[in-house]
Amino acid sequence: MNKEKLHIEVNSEIGVLEGVILHTPGSEVENMTPNTVQKALYSDILNLSVAGNEYSQFRGVLEKVTRTFQVRDLLEEILRNDKVKTGLVQRIVDHERIESIRELLFDMSPEALAIALIEGVELNRDNLSKYLSKERFELEPLHNFFFTRDASISIGDQVFISKMASRIRDRESIIMEAIFDYHPTFVTQTVNPLTSRHLCKDFSLEGGDFLVAREDIILVGTGSRTTPKGIDFLVDQYKKDQKTRHIIVQELPYEPESFIHLDMVFTFLDRDLCMIYEPLIMHSRRFLTIHITIENGKVKIVEELNIPAALRNLGMDIKTINCGGSREIVTQEREQWHSGANFFAIAPGKVMGYGRNINTLEEMNRHGFDILRAKDVVNGKADVSAHEKCVIAIEGAELSRGGGGCRCMTMPVKRAAVEW
């Protein structure tokens, strides 16, 4: 176990990346059938061998440029503490109503238990109801966990624990909360919305909807995964603070599913540059952009023209690049569907995205971004530090079918301060 402490600190989307949590997809991705795809929140079945090769490029780049952590390793390490193991197993057993396998889980080694909590436990058909059950698993696999962005959110020196919109993903949040509370590497305070006065049936918040624009500015999408009640919870947290805070809220469509989170239509690329899905961000009158200011415990709410305009009003001179390029809307729609607006910054002006979105990459190239192949970065044939601005292209034809991009697959825990 690495003994070096890491103090959580994320005050931007683009500061030099100094620590990130990943989860390499395993059998939990492959243990899906056409009948369980919808329940697993997927639109298609992934080929693990192909997706795994693509993910190894993604992971390889990050291991080359920053300190990386794997969910499974972190989970196994905290499970070596018997008290933590007992508490975490009991919480999961109670939440998922799987009392029948409680002792089985308790008796597992930390390594086996970490695998089971992620990849699932198959149903032991030792009674009639189980024998006749159409289910395959007693403890369902966490099919979505390689999208580590969603279950927890680093903002400043705190980690907000997500309240997932779908119960099938709740265990991801439970595991991430345990990691941040009990792993000796991380120094932070977790904030769990389960104690919020706003908690109700219509309360949810997920990490893909939260972007840290600047130390005092948070962008939040509200739609199918993060509800207004969830944002009210964030406002309550900031009302306790003496600093002035700004929350820019963007309404999102509930359909199609590619608009699942704000980071599917808007991500930061540099201090003064962002990637947008233009039809929604710049031209939609149906979906509001709302500016919430919290100052000295008082809340002020006004409408804005759009996110870039709101940021410019707060002193961020933001310019935009269009996902899919500036040509036909059909091209924009196609590339947004495959996470063409979902970029992840490893430093100002240095980002990662899917190589399949060629029109988006060509548009970035016209704006001064050099295009680097991820495999060349991993193999040492391309040096990220030699480029002022670059996009590292992951071969993501299979991964993108899971419904998320490079930002979705990362949970940053530390970024260097940005000189604005």
C-alpha positions in Angstrom: 0.0 0.0 0.0 1.3 3.4 -0.9 1.8 5.3 2.3 2.0 8.8 0.8 -1.0 10.9 1.8 -3.1 12.6 -0.8 -5.1 15.7 0.2 -8.2 15.9 -2.0 -8.1 19.2 -3.9 -10.0 19.9 -7.1 -10.8 23.5 -8.0 -11.0 23.3 -11.7 -11.6 20.9 -14.6 -8.2 21.6 -16.3 -5.5 22.0 -13.6 -2.6 19.6 -14.0 -3.8 16.2 -12.9 -2.1 14.9 -9.8 -4.3 12.0 -8.9 -7.2 10.0 -10.4 -9.3 7.0 -9.5 -10.1 4.5 -12.2 -11.8 1.1 -12.5 -10.6 -1.3 -15.2 -13.7 -3.1 -16.5 -13.8 -6.8 -15.8 -16.3 -9.6 -16.0 -19.1 -7.4 -14.6 -19.2 -5.8 -18.1 -19.5 -9.1 -19.9 -22.1 -10.6 -17.5 -24.9 -8.9 -19.3 -27.5 -10.4 -21.7 -30.0 -8.7 -24.1 -32.6 -9.3 -21.3 -30.6 -7.4 -18.7 -29.2 -4.6 -20.8 -32.0 -2.1 -19.9 -31.8 -2.9 -16.2 -28.0 -2.4 -16.4 -28.6 1.1 -17.9 -26.8 0.2 -21.2 -28.1 0.5 -24.7 -25.9 -2.3 -26.1 -23.7 -5.2 -25.0 -20.0 -4.6 -24.9 -17.3 -7.0 -26.1 -14.9 -7.1 -23.1 -11.8 -8.1 -25.0 -12.2 -5.2 -27.5 -13.2 -2.7 -24.8 -10.4 -4.0 -22.6 -7.8 -3.3 -25.2 -9.2 0.2 -25.7 -9.3 0.8 -21.9 -5.6 -0.3 -21.6 -4.7 2.6 -23.9 -6.7 5.0 -21.8 -5.3 3.7 -18.5 -1.8 3.6 -20.0 -1.8 7.3 -20.9 -3.0 8.3 -17.4 -0.4 6.0 -15.7 2.3 7.9 -17.8 1.2 11.4 -16.8 -0.2 11.1 -13.2 -0.8 9.1 -10.1 -3.5 6.5 -10.6 -5.6 4.4 -8.2 -7.8 1.4 -9.0 -11.1 1.0 -7.2 -10.6 -2.7 -6.7 -7.2 -2.2 -5.1 -8.5 0.5 -2.8 -11.5 -1.6 -1.8 -9.4 -4.6 -1.1 -7.0 -2.6 1.1 -9.8 -1.1 3.3 -11.4 -4.6 3.6 -8.3 -5.8 5.4 -9.6 -3.8 8.4 -12.1 -6.2 10.0 -14.2 -3.4 11.5 -14.5 -1.7 8.0 -15.3 -5.0 6.4 -18.0 -5.9 8.8 -19.7 -2.4 8.5 -19.5 -2.3 4.7 -20.8 -5.8 4.2 -23.7 -5.3 6.6 -24.6 -2.0 5.0 -24.7 -3.6 1.5 -26.6 -6.6 2.8 -29.2 -4.4 4.4 -29.5 -2.1 1.4 -29.8 -4.9 -1.2 -31.8 -7.2 1.0 -29.4 -10.2 0.5 -29.3 -11.5 4.1 -29.0 -15.1 2.7 -25.4 -14.5 1.6 -24.3 -12.3 4.5 -22.2 -15.1 6.1 -20.8 -16.0 2.7 -19.6 -12.4 2.2 -18.2 -12.2 5.7 -16.2 -15.4 5.2 -14.5 -14.2 2.1 -10.9 -12.9 2.0 -10.5 -9.2 1.3 -9.3 -9.9 -2.2 -12.3 -12.3 -3.0 -14.8 -9.9 -1.3 -13.5 -6.9 -3.3 -14.1 -8.9 -6.5 -17.5 -10.1 -5.4 -18.7 -6.6 -4.4 -17.9 -5.4 -8.0 -18.4 -8.5 -10.2 -21.4 -9.9 -8.3 -22.3 -13.2 -6.6 -24.2 -15.9 -8.6 -27.4 -17.3 -7.3 -27.1 -20.6 -5.4 -30.2 -22.4 -6.3 -30.6 -24.2 -3.0 -34.3 -23.7 -2.5 -37.4 -23.8 -4.8 -37.8 -20.1 -5.2 -34.2 -19.7 -6.2 -34.4 -22.7 -8.4 -37.3 -21.2 -10.3 -35.9 -17.7 -10.3 -35.1 -16.1 -13.7 -32.3 -14.1 -12.1 -28.7 -15.2 -12.4 -27.1 -13.2 -9.6 -27.9 -12.9 -5.9 -25.6 -9.9 -5.7 -25.8 -8.0 -9.0 -22.6 -7.0 -10.9 -21.8 -3.3 -11.0 -21.9 -3.0 -14.8 -21.4 0.7 -14.8 -18.5 1.1 -12.3 -15.9 1.8 -14.9 -17.6 5.1 -15.2 -16.0 6.2 -11.9 -17.1 9.8 -12.4 -20.6 9.3 -11.2 -20.6 7.8 -7.7 -18.6 10.5 -6.0 -17.6 14.1 -6.7 -14.4 16.0 -5.7 -15.1 19.7 -5.1 -12.4 21.6 -3.4 -11.1 19.6 -0.5 -14.4 17.6 0.0 -15.9 14.6 -1.7 -19.6 14.6 -2.2 -21.2 11.2 -2.3 -23.7 10.8 -5.1 -27.3 9.7 -4.6 -27.7 7.7 -7.8 -30.8 8.0 -9.9 -31.0 4.2 -10.3 -31.0 1.9 -7.3 -28.9 -0.6 -9.3 -25.9 1.8 -8.9 -26.2 2.6 -5.2 -23.5 0.2 -4.2 -21.0 2.2 -6.3 -21.6 5.2 -4.0 -21.5 3.0 -0.9 -18.1 1.6 -1.9 -16.6 5.0 -2.8 -17.8 6.6 0.5 -16.1 3.7 2.4 -12.8 4.2 0.4 -12.7 8.0 1.1 -13.7 7.5 4.8 -11.3 4.7 5.6 -8.4 4.4 3.1 -5.4 6.0 4.8 -4.1 7.5 1.5 -6.9 10.0 1.2 -7.3 13.1 3.4 -10.8 14.6 2.9 -14.2 15.1 4.4 -17.1 13.2 2.7 -20.5 14.8 2.4 -23.4 12.5 2.1 -26.8 13.8 0.9 -28.7 11.1 2.7 -29.0 13.4 5.7 -30.3 16.3 3.6 -33.6 18.0 4.4 -34.3 17.8 0.6 -34.1 14.1 0.5 -37.2 12.6 -1.1 -38.3 10.3 -3.9 -37.3 12.9 -6.5 -33.8 13.5 -5.1 -30.7 12.4 -7.0 -27.3 13.7 -8.0 -24.5 12.1 -10.1 -21.0 13.2 -10.8 -21.2 13.5 -14.5 -23.5 16.5 -14.0 -21.0 18.4 -11.9 -18.1 20.5 -13.4 -15.8 22.6 -11.4 -15.3 25.7 -13.6 -13.3 27.7 -11.1 -12.9 27.6 -7.3 -16.0 29.7 -6.9 -18.0 28.4 -9.9 -19.7 25.0 -10.2 -21.7 23.9 -13.3 -24.5 21.4 -12.8 -26.8 19.7 -15.3 -30.3 18.8 -14.2 -32.3 16.1 -16.0 -32.7 12.4 -15.7 -29.8 11.9 -13.3 -29.5 15.0 -11.2 -32.7 16.6 -9.9 -33.4 20.2 -8.7 -33.7 18.8 -5.2 -30.1 17.4 -5.5 -28.9 20.9 -6.5 -30.8 22.5 -3.6 -28.7 20.2 -1.4 -25.5 21.7 -2.9 -26.9 25.2 -2.3 -27.5 24.4 1.3 -23.8 23.3 1.7 -22.6 26.6 0.3 -25.0 28.7 2.4 -22.8 27.6 5.4 -19.7 29.1 3.6 -18.6 32.7 4.0 -17.3 32.8 0.4 -19.4 33.9 -2.6 -20.3 30.9 -4.7 -21.9 30.6 -8.2 -23.8 27.5 -9.4 -24.7 27.6 -13.1 -27.5 25.1 -13.8 -28.2 23.8 -17.2 -31.5 22.0 -17.9 -31.0 18.8 -20.0 -33.5 16.8 -22.1 -34.6 13.4 -20.7 -34.2 11.9 -24.2 -32.2 10.8 -26.0 -30.1 8.9 -23.5 -26.9 10.5 -24.8 -27.9 13.7 -22.8 -27.6 11.7 -19.6 -25.2 14.2 -17.9 -24.0 17.7 -18.5 -20.5 16.4 -19.4 -22.0 14.8 -22.5 -22.8 18.2 -24.0 -20.2 20.5 -22.3 -16.6 20.0 -21.1 -13.6 22.3 -20.5 -10.5 22.0 -22.7 -8.4 25.0 -21.6 -8.5 28.1 -19.5 -10.5 29.9 -22.2 -11.9 27.0 -24.3 -14.7 24.5 -23.9 -16.3 21.8 -26.1 -20.0 22.1 -26.6 -22.9 20.3 -28.3 -24.0 23.5 -30.0 -27.7 22.8 -30.6 -28.4 22.4 -26.9 -25.9 24.7 -25.3 -26.3 27.7 -27.7 -29.6 27.4 -29.5 -32.1 25.8 -27.2 -35.0 28.0 -25.8 -36.7 25.0 -24.2 -33.9 24.3 -21.7 -33.0 27.0 -19.3 -29.6 28.1 -18.0 -30.0 29.4 -14.5 -27.4 31.3 -12.3 -27.6 30.7 -8.6 -25.5 33.1 -6.5 -24.9 32.3 -2.8 -23.4 35.2 -0.8 -23.5 35.5 3.0 -26.1 32.8 3.3 -28.4 34.6 0.8 -29.5 33.0 -2.5 -30.2 34.9 -5.7 -31.5 33.1 -8.8 -31.6 34.6 -12.3 -31.8 33.2 -15.9 -28.8 33.4 -18.2 -28.6 33.2 -22.0 -26.3 30.1 -21.9 -23.4 28.6 -20.0 -20.6 30.4 -22.0 -22.4 33.8 -21.5 -22.8 33.1 -17.8 -19.1 32.3 -17.4 -18.1 35.4 -19.4 -20.2 37.5 -17.0 -18.1 36.0 -14.2 -14.8 36.9 -15.8 -14.1 33.6 -17.6 -13.4 34.6 -21.2 -14.7 31.3 -22.7 -14.7 30.5 -26.3 -16.4 27.4 -27.8 -15.6 24.5 -30.1 -18.5 22.5 -31.6 -18.7 18.8 -31.1 -19.0 17.3 -34.6 -17.5 20.4 -36.2 -19.4 23.3 -37.6 -21.0 21.5 -40.5 -24.3 19.6 -40.6 -26.3 19.0 -37.4 -26.5 15.3 -38.4 -22.7 15.0 -37.9 -23.0 16.9 -34.6 -25.7 14.5 -33.4 -23.8 11.4 -34.4 -20.6 12.4 -32.7 -22.4 13.7 -29.6 -24.1 10.3 -29.3 -20.7 8.6 -29.0 -19.4 11.0 -26.4 -17.9 13.5 -28.9 -18.3 16.4 -26.3 -16.9 14.4 -23.4 -13.3 15.3 -23.0 -11.0 14.9 -19.9 -8.2 17.3 -19.3 -4.8 16.2 -17.9 -3.5 19.8 -18.0 -4.7 23.1 -19.5 -5.0 22.5 -23.2 -4.2 18.8 -23.0 -7.2 16.5 -23.2 -8.2 13.0 -23.8 -11.1 11.8 -26.1 -12.3 9.2 -28.5 -10.6 8.9 -31.8 -13.7 7.7 -33.6 -15.2 11.3 -33.5 -13.1 12.5 -36.4 -15.0 15.6 -37.2 -14.7 16.8 -33.6 -11.0 16.1 -33.7 -10.5 17.9 -37.0 -12.3 20.9 -35.5 -10.0 20.9 -32.5 -7.0 20.6 -34.8 -8.2 23.8 -36.6 -8.2 25.5 -33.1 -4.5 24.6 -32.6 -4.8 21.1 -31.0 -2.2 18.5 -32.1 -3.8 15.1 -32.5 -1.8 12.3 -30.7 -2.7 8.6 -30.8 -3.0 7.2 -27.3 -1.0 4.1 -28.3 1.9 6.3 -29.4 1.9 8.1 -26.0 1.9 4.8 -24.2 4.7 3.4 -26.3 6.8 6.6 -26.0 6.5 7.6 -29.6 4.6 10.8 -28.7 5.5 13.1 -25.9 2.6 15.1 -24.4 4.9 17.6 -22.8 6.3 18.6 -26.2 2.9 20.0 -27.3 1.4 23.3 -26.1 -2.1 22.0 -26.9 -3.1 18.4 -27.8 -5.9 15.9 -27.8 -4.9 12.3 -27.0 -7.2 10.1 -29.1 -8.3 6.8 -27.6 -9.5 4.0 -29.9 -12.9 4.0 -28.3 -15.2 2.4 -30.9 -16.3 -0.3 -28.4 -16.0 1.7 -25.1 -18.2 4.5 -26.4 -21.0 2.0 -26.9 -21.2 1.9 -23.1 -22.6 5.4 -23.1 -19.7 7.5 -21.8 -16.4 9.0 -22.6 -13.0 9.8 -21.1 -14.4 12.2 -18.5 -17.0 9.6 -17.5 -14.2 7.0 -16.8 -12.2 9.2 -14.4 -12.7 10.4 -10.8 -10.0 13.1 -10.2 -8.9 13.5 -6.6 -6.2 16.2 -7.0 -5.4 18.9 -9.5 -2.7 21.6 -9.4 -4.0 25.2 -9.0 -4.6 27.0 -12.3 -3.1 30.4 -13.0 -6.1 32.3 -14.4 
